[in-house]
Structures are given as structure tokens and as C-alpha cells.
Amino acid sequence: MPKEEDNRTEVFVDALAEIMSQTFNEPALRRTCEEFMNPAPAKLAKSKDDKKKIQDRMNEINRQLGGPPNLIFLANGSKPKHYDTYPAAAIDQILCSFSRSRVLVSRAHMCFVGATAVKKNPEFWKPLLSVEQSKTYYDLAIEQFWEHAENCFIRMASLWDRVGQLLDFIFFNIRQYERDGFTRVFERIKINIGPMMDLKSQPFWSSLNEYVSSEREDGLKWLLRRRNLLVHSMHLYERSEDSDEDPLFVAEYNHLEENIKKKLKLGTALMELDHIHTHLRKFVECFPNVLDLCEFGIQSGKDRRSRFPAI
């Protein structure tokens, strides 16, 4: 084998070893770093008891919607009952999407910490970095932060769309994944179901409606606009507090009021990190209300069928 090929094989083997090491070490490193992050990425459940309560509620929602129970007992020779697997799949999509959103927030936070450390405290690196090396490492780390932050916004917006899929099925028996986004489903519930079932009097509704309708930086409308901006027009990048705004942003949102544009504009890395933590935390805060709405929808469907039985 020629010497050049030997060298190339050695480079490939070394690179593969590094890939394997990073792939399997990253989850453990992330879990360790989460203990020191401030703020820490929000969790759906703060304790084992909370986790069990949430799981029990979701299992009951699934059962009420025709899904299979946790345990099925069959007599010898009997055939299993037909169960609807859609509700369980929709619930699983929500949980999986939240888990991946949380992982992305942790990764973005890790990259932010790494970039900040190499910029402000390059002496922590052993062996000591030169000024040029410190700048190069910072540029690499901060670019990874912006990439993860973009994915966070996109993932968390799609997380709410998965909630919309479940609500679409509960209230309107619609199973098409690509049919409607969350806000459209929410508005249809408000218009079509709200007047009949007095939704406004329900404690969970006002809190959920406040987040869904808000254009503030911690509201869902802001998150969806940021997602659309990133998907269709722009990417996140480093800018200082006093730098000029990107002309694409100005052109994209010139129809909005000035105060909304000010809230929606791209911020510094620290500001964007705060945004992604905020919206992850907001989902956690809203999730009990989402479960309340699911249970309300199931019960209201039973009430409507009892009042207007099929002829």
C-alpha cells in the first residue's frame, strides 16, 4: 500500500475515533453541565411523583380517546379488542418533541458557555491559547450556538403544532398531521366550542389563551414569527446591541408596528439564549393547562353526544 494511502487511512481512523468519543460522551457531558446551568433547561416534571401524575393523566386521555390500556387481559381463545392507536402516537410526538427541544436548549447553552469562556478566560485552556487561537475557537463555538439556537426556535414552534394535532383530533376528529398549525386549531376551538361550552369560565383557558395570543417576547405569536423568519428569510448571527438591523428583517416586517418589530428583532447571543429558555419554560408552565383542555374536550364531546344523539 502506498505511503500516502497509509497516512490517509490513519487520519480516517483517528477522525472516526474522535467522532465515536464525541457521540457517546456528549449526552453524559450535557447532563453534567445542566446541573450548573443558570437557568437550567425546564423539565416537564420536577420529581418522580410529578412525572407519575403527568403520565397517569396522559394514559387516561389516551384510554378515553380509544387507545389501548396499559394492561390487556384476554381469556383463552378470545381476540383482542380493536384500539385506536392515533391518540397514543400523537401524545408520543408531543413528548418526543419536547425532549428534543430540551436537548437543543442544553446544547445551545453549552456552546454559549464555551464561547464565552474561551473569549473571556482563554487561560483556562491547557495548553495556553494564543490570541489568534482564542479568536478561532470563539468563532467556532459561537457559530455552533447560533445553529443550535435556530433549531431551538424551529423545534419549539413545531412542538406546539404537535399539541395542535392532538387537540384537532379531540375536538374535531381530524387526523391529518399537516392540516393545521396550533394557533389555527386553538382559534377554531375558541370560535366553535367556546360559546357552547363556556370555555372562558374555565381556569385553564385564560392562562393558556394569554400565552397563545401574546405578541410579547415570551408569547407564542412572537415564537411563531421568529420561527417563520428563520425558516423563510434569515439566520441568526452575532451582532452587538448598537449594530444596524439586518435589511432583510426590516423588509420582512415593515408592516408591523414599531414596538412589535423592536421585540422581534435579532438580539445578542445572551438575549437569544434567554428567549429559548423562556419558551421552553413557558411550554412546561402551559402543559398542565393543555392536559386540562384535552380532558375538557373529551368531556364536552361526551356531553354533546348525550344532548344530540345520532338519529
ABEGO torsion letter per residue (X at the ends): XBAAAAAAAAAAAAAAAAAAAAAAAAAAAAAAAAAABOBBBBBABABAAAAAAAAAAAAAAAAAAGBBBABBBBBBGBBBBBBBAAAAAAAAAAAAAAAAAAAAAAAAAAAAAAAAAAAABAAABOBBBBAAAAAAAAAAAAAAAAAAAAAAAAAAAAAAAAAAAAAAAAAAGBABAAABBAAAAAAAAAAAAAAAAGAAABAAAAAAAAAAABABAABAAAAAAAAAAAAAABBBBBBBAABBBBAAAAAAAAABBAAAAAAABBBBAAAAAAAAAAAAAAAAAAAAAAAAAAAAAAAAAAAAAAABBBX
